[in-house]
Amino acid sequence: MSLEIILLVIGLIIVSILAAIAGVLLYKVHQKNQVQRALLAEKEQAIKEQRANINRSIQILAQASQSEDLTLTEACIRISVLLDSLGVDDGVREEFSAFYQLRSLTEHIPILDGWKKLSRKEQMQFDLQRMKHEASYRDFVLDAAVRIKGREF
């Protein structure tokens, strides 16, 4: 055999090996991309389900505020926090400002352990404040609760 043929064969072997390596690497990249797409789809589905759960919670709270199953203050705090967790825009926050306004007026009132640490007299004073704010915002909040029904954010 001549030197040219030997070099040609060696060159073809090298090119074949490099092509095989490139093919294997390309296949690995393809597999990795498929896995990433699947993970992204799962994450998007989980986010979608979480948003749906939060939206359902908002609907339940709006209904509960109308049937007085919980105080207007508690409903406003919970609904406004849930709306914020969904990242609603300023237009939605303005449309449902009743929830935010009552929350703002009552956010100084201690909750949970802070409430338990208060004397009975202090608790009564805060309850009177809360009920006074709820009375003045009642129609505004209940209107917002009616308007939020069936909405998804």
MIMIMAR-393488 format. One record per residue: x, y negated, z of N, C-alpha, C, CB in turn; residue in three letters. Coordinates in steps of 0.05 Angstrom, whole numbers, plus 5000, padded with zeros to 4 digits. Glycine has a CB too. Example, Ala and Ser with C-alpha at 12.3 -4.5 7.8 and 13.67 -1.06 7.14 Angstrom:
REM MIMIMAR-393488
526451145156524650905156526450665156522650895181ALA
525750455142527350215143525849995157528250125114SER
***
This chain:
REM MIMIMAR-393488
501750235000500050005000501749755000498150005024MET
500749564988502249314986501749145011501649154961SER
503448965016503248785039500648615038505648605041LEU
499948535014497548375010495048525018497248274982GLU
494848775012492548935019492448985049492549215004ILE
494749035061494849075090493948825104497749155099ILE
494948595095494148335108491248285103495848115096LEU
490148355081487348325075485648495093486748385045LEU
486448745097485048925114485048825143486249215113VAL
487448745152487748635179486048385182490748565185ILE
486048215162484347975162481448035164484847805138GLY
480548245148477748325149477048445177477148535127LEU
478848585189478348705215478048475236480648895224ILE
479848285234479748055253477147895250482247865249ILE
476447845225473947695219471547855229473647635189VAL
471548115225469348285234469148285265469748575224SER
471448305278471448295307470348025317474248345319ILE
471347805305470447535313467447505307472047325298LEU
466547605285463647595278462047745299463147695250ALA
463047985307461548145327461447995353462948425330ALA
463747875361463747725386461847495385466647625392ILE
461847355362460047125359457147215360460646985332ALA
456547445348453847555348452947625376453647805331GLY
454747745392454147815420453647565436456447985432VAL
455347365433455047115447452446975439457446935443LEU
451846975414449346855404446946995416449246865374LEU
447047255418444847415430444547345459445347715426TYR
446747315474446647245502445446965506449447255515LYS
446146785489444946515491441946525485446346325471VAL
441146685466438346725459436846835483438046905435HIS
437947045496436747165520436446955543438347405529GLN
438646805547438646605568436446395563441346475571LYS
436146315538434146115531431346235536434446035501ASN
430946485530428346615534427646615564428246895523GLN
429646685580429246685609428646405620431846795624VAL
430046205610429545935618426745845610431645745606GLN
425945915586423245845577421145975594422845915548ARG
421546225601419646375618419546245646420446675621ALA
421846175657421946045684420545775683424746015694LEU
421045625662419745365658416645395656420845225633LEU
415745595641412945645639411745715666412345875618ALA
413145885681412145955708412045715726413946165721GLU
414045545725414145305742411845115734416845155739LYS
411445085708409244905698406545015707409344885668GLU
406245285706403745405715403345365745403645705709GLN
405445395761405245345790404545055796407945425804ALA
405744875781405044585785402144535778406944415768ILE
401244655756398544625748396544735769398044775721LYS
397244965780395545085801395544915826396545375807GLU
397944805833398144635857396444385853401044565862GLN
396644265830394944025824392044085826395643905796ARG
391244325815388444405817387544445846388044665801ALA
389244555862388644595891388344325905390844765905ASN
390144145898389943875911387443735902392443705903ILE
386743755876384343635866381843755879384143665836ASN
381844025884379644155898379444045926380044455898ARG
381744015939381743905967380543625968384643905978SER
381243465948380143195947377043205945381343035923ILE
376043385928373243415924371843505950372543615902GLN
373043695964372043795989371943576010373644036000ILE
374043416012374243196031372142986025377043076031LEU
371842925999369842715992367042816000369942665961ALA
366543065995363843176003363543176034363543465992GLN
365743246047365643256077365242976088368143376088ALA
366342776075365942506086363042416083367842306071SER
361742506062358942426058357142576078358142486029GLN
357842816084356142976102356942936131356143276095SER
358942766136359942696162361042936177357742566179GLU
362243126162363543356174366243276186363943576154ASP
367243046178369642926190369342626189372243026175LEU
370942496205370642196206371542076179372342086229THR
370441846174371241696150374241646150369641436147LEU
375341576173378141526176379841766168378841436204THR
379041996178380542236172380342306142379542476188GLU
377942276131377642326102379342136086374642296095ALA
379341876094380941676079383941736080380441396089CYS
384841816104387641876107388442116089388341936137ILE
386842326091387442566076387242516046385542796084ARG
385042386037384742346008386942165997381942216002ILE
387541956011389641776000392341915999389841516018SER
392942076019395542226019395542425995395942376046VAL
393342555991393142745969393442605942390542905970LEU
392042375939392342225914395242145909390541975914LEU
396542055930399341975928401042215921400341845954ASP
400442445932402042685925401742765896401242925943SER
399542685883399242735855400542525838396242745848LEU
401542315850402942105835401041935818405042225818GLY
398641885828396741725812397841445808393941715826VAL
396841325786397841055779396340845796397541005749ASP
397240605793396040385809393140335802397640125803ASP
392340395778389540365771387740545787389140425741GLY
388540795792387040975808387040885837388141265805VAL
389440805846389640705874387740465878392540635881ARG
387540295858385840065860382840145859386439865838GLU
382240335841379540425838378440545864379340635816GLU
380240685878379440815903380840685927380141115902PHE
381040415926382340265947381040295974382539975939SER
378440365974377040396000378540596018374140485995ALA
379440816006380941016022383440896033381541266004PHE
384940756016387440636025387040406045388940526000TYR
384940256042384440026060383740126088382239846049GLN
381940316090381240426116383540566129378740616114LEU
385040706113387440836124389340636135388941006102ARG
389740416121391640206129390640076156391839996108SER
388040036158387039916183387240096207384139836178LEU
387440356203387440536226390040686229385140736222THR
392040626213394540786215396140736240396240726191GLU
395440526255396740476280395740656303396440186288HIS
393540796298392340966319393941226320389341026313ILE
394941296343396541546345394841796338397641576374PRO
396241996329394842246322396342476336394742296292ILE
395042706336396242956346397342916374398343066327LEU
399942976378401142956404401142676415404043056403ASP
401342476398401242196406398542136418401742016383GLY
396442246407393742206417393342336444391642316397TRP
394442576446394242726472395642586495395343006469LYS
397742436488399242296509397842036519402042226498LYS
395841956504394341706512392541766536392741596489LEU
392041556552390141586573387341596561390341346594SER
385441676577382641686567381641406559380741816588ARG
382441216574381740936568382840846541382640746591LYS
385440906537386740826511385440976488389740896512GLU
384741226492383441376471380741246464383041666479GLN
379341166484376641036480377040776465375240996506MET
379040626472379540366458380140406429381840216472GLN
381840606423382540666395380040776380384840876394PHE
378440936394376041046381374140816374374641246400ASP
373840616392372140386387373240236363372040206411LEU
375840196361377040056338376440206313380040026342GLN
376940466314376440636290373540626281377240926296ARG
371740656300368840646293368040376282367140726317MET
369240166292368539896283369439866254369939676301LYS
371939956248372939946220371240126202375940026219HIS
370540366211368940546195366240426189368640816210GLU
365040296209362440166204362539956183361340046231ALA
364639796184364839576164365639676136366839366173SER
366939906135367840016109366140246099370740106111TYR
364140326115362540566109361540576080360240576128ARG
360040366072358840366046360940376024357040116042ASP
363140226028365340216009366640486006367440006019PHE
367140626028368440886028366541096016369240966056VAL
364041096024362141286014361641255984359441266028LEU
361741005974361540955945363941075931361340655940ASP
366241035942368741155930368541455931371241055946ALA
367441575952367241865954365341975933366141945982ALA
363241825927361341905906362741885878358741725906VAL
364241675874365541625848367841815843366541345846ARG
369041925864371342105860370442385854373142105885ILE
367842445859366842715854367142785824363842735862LYS
368143025820368443125793370943025778366043065777GLY
372442845790374742725778377142915782375342445788ARG
378942925763381443065766383742875760381543315747GLU
385742895775388042715772390542875767388442545797PHE
***
